[in-house]
């Protein structure tokens, strides 16, 4: 693991296994993925960004699991699922969808299907 990633999780090290489970699954599915660690998020891209993880407060603090990680995906439609914490349509036909992870088991087939849809959407521009 690189230093930038470890620094990103410095304040919330207990969330690192959530990130590792998500990043490993994404990179296994899309080996050409580029990962960029920034101050407020870690983004996943190929030609364009298709997912990111962060500690965004998409729910009230008491409603968030401990630890937690937010996965954000760009979708072409409003994703209807109890797993979705927040979805917005910043511009027509483009939905930003936030999903809260609180357990490594939540990096499952359903989530990876959504990641695949976001990947396809981002890379067909």
C-alpha positions in Angstrom: 0.0 0.0 0.0 1.4 3.4 -0.9 2.0 6.3 1.5 -0.7 8.5 0.0 -3.4 5.9 0.7 -2.2 5.3 4.2 -2.3 9.1 4.8 -5.8 9.2 3.5 -6.9 6.7 6.1 -4.7 8.2 8.9 -7.8 9.7 10.7 -10.0 6.6 10.2 -7.7 3.6 9.9 -10.5 1.2 10.8 -12.1 1.9 7.4 -9.0 0.7 5.5 -10.2 -2.9 5.2 -13.4 -1.5 3.6 -11.3 0.3 1.0 -9.1 -2.6 0.4 -12.1 -4.9 -0.3 -13.6 -2.4 -2.7 -10.3 -1.5 -4.5 -9.3 -5.1 -4.8 -12.6 -6.1 -6.3 -12.6 -3.1 -8.8 -9.0 -3.7 -9.9 -9.7 -7.4 -10.3 -12.7 -6.6 -12.5 -10.9 -3.7 -14.4 -7.1 -4.3 -14.2 -6.4 -1.1 -16.3 -7.9 1.1 -13.6 -6.0 4.1 -12.4 -6.3 5.0 -8.8 -5.7 8.6 -7.7 -5.5 9.6 -4.0 -6.6 13.1 -3.3 -7.2 15.0 -0.1 -10.9 14.3 0.1 -11.4 11.2 -2.1 -9.7 8.3 -3.9 -10.8 8.1 -7.5 -10.9 5.2 -9.9 -10.7 5.8 -13.6 -9.8 4.5 -17.0 -10.4 7.1 -19.6 -12.7 8.9 -17.2 -13.5 8.6 -13.5 -16.2 6.0 -12.8 -16.1 5.7 -9.0 -14.6 7.2 -5.9 -14.5 6.5 -2.2 -14.6 9.1 0.5 -15.8 9.9 4.0 -18.5 12.2 2.8 -21.3 12.7 5.3 -24.2 11.5 3.3 -26.3 10.7 6.3 -26.5 12.0 9.9 -23.4 10.9 11.8 -25.5 8.7 14.1 -27.0 6.9 11.1 -23.5 6.0 9.7 -21.9 2.6 10.6 -18.6 2.7 12.4 -16.4 2.3 10.4 -17.8 3.5 7.1 -16.8 4.4 3.6 -18.9 6.1 0.9 -18.7 4.8 -2.7 -19.8 7.3 -5.3 -20.8 6.2 -8.7 -21.9 8.1 -11.8 -25.0 6.4 -13.2 -27.2 7.1 -16.2 -30.4 6.6 -14.1 -31.6 7.1 -10.5 -30.5 3.9 -8.8 -33.4 2.5 -6.7 -32.0 0.5 -3.7 -32.2 0.6 0.0 -28.3 0.7 -0.2 -28.3 4.1 -1.8 -27.8 6.9 0.8 -28.2 9.9 -1.6 -28.6 10.4 -5.3 -28.6 13.6 -7.2 -28.9 14.6 -10.9 -26.3 17.3 -11.3 -27.2 17.5 -15.0 -29.7 15.7 -17.2 -29.1 12.0 -17.6 -26.3 11.9 -15.1 -26.9 10.7 -11.6 -24.4 10.9 -8.8 -25.1 8.0 -6.4 -23.6 7.6 -2.9 -23.6 4.2 -1.3 -22.4 3.7 2.3 -20.3 0.6 3.1 -20.0 -0.5 6.7 -18.8 -4.1 6.1 -16.5 -5.8 3.7 -19.3 -8.2 2.8 -21.1 -5.3 1.2 -18.6 -5.3 -1.6 -20.8 -7.9 -3.4 -22.1 -8.8 -6.8 -24.8 -6.1 -6.6 -22.4 -3.3 -5.9 -19.9 -4.6 -8.5 -22.7 -4.7 -11.1 -23.4 -1.0 -10.4 -19.6 -0.3 -10.6 -19.7 -2.0 -14.0 -22.5 0.2 -15.2 -20.7 3.3 -14.0 -17.5 2.1 -15.7 -19.3 1.6 -19.0 -21.0 5.0 -18.8 -17.8 6.8 -18.0 -15.9 5.1 -20.7 -18.4 5.6 -23.5 -18.2 9.4 -23.5 
